[in-house]
Amino acid sequence: MMDSTKFLDLISNRRSIRKFKPQPVEKEMIDTLIEAALRSPSSRDINPLSFIIIEDRAILEKLSGAKSHGANFLKNAPLGIVVCGDTSQSDVWVEDASIASVFIHLAAHDIGLGSCWIQIRKREHNSSKSADVYVKELLHIPDNMMVESIIAIGYPDRAKKGHKKNSLQFHKVSFNTYSIKD
């Protein structure tokens, strides 16, 4: 029987981090995050994803304005990873990009970094422009690519405890047939 303690510890203790120390993320750690993203599973092994690593503070600040709510903290993160999917290669690029984003989160936590997902797809920059278009224009991303998310990454400014097991919503699980009642 396989020991799942390490994985369960990892997912039990990982939290979204929105406040980071100003310390830069070392190249070796960035390489680990890139490897984790590239190891994420992809439907039919198409791998329609691209990743843009952002360390430039001025670009991170501009990206923090990609949408009106929920991205502002990116300007204080030392690292951002933009996760893109090629719509011309796969009809399930959203799922593939989401899985890769989660792999980045888990790898970040595993190596002592904090992270937070910033949803870009289907979000608005302002009343006349989507967050996706804003990011694509800023980073010169071609039209066939869509931006799923930006993962803000850095050393956590403070430790956050994981959610307790008794806070999980076990009432939303049923076996064999749907039998969930609110």
URSUL-V389744 format. One record per helix or strand of 3 or more residues. SS is the DSSP state (alpha for helix, beta for strand). FROM is the first residue (numbers start at 0). TO is the last residue. Records with the same first field share a line. If there is no record, write none. Layout:
SS=FROM-TO  FROM-TO
This chain:
alpha=4-12  26-37  42-44  56-62  71-75  92-109  130-138  164-166  169-171
beta=48-53  78-85  113-118  123-125  144-153
